[in-house]
Amino acid sequence: MLNWAVTFLVIALIAALLGFTSIAGAAIGIAKILFFVFLILFVVSLVAGGLRGRGAPR
């Protein structure tokens, strides 16, 4: 998921350098959404891993 966010960020930067402002704006928007989705999934996985913890020693 983070790869997609970085890919859209790079596309947006290249489009901005070439003057395609509407494409750059759309790509930045997609990159932001993907980054926040990745961040939320990361936090959820950290919390789930912390709650699961380790079992009792045998």
Secondary structure as GFF3:
##gff-version 3
##sequence-region A 1 58
A	DSSP	alpha_helix	2	18	.	.	.	ID=ss1
A	DSSP	alpha_helix	21	52	.	.	.	ID=ss2
###
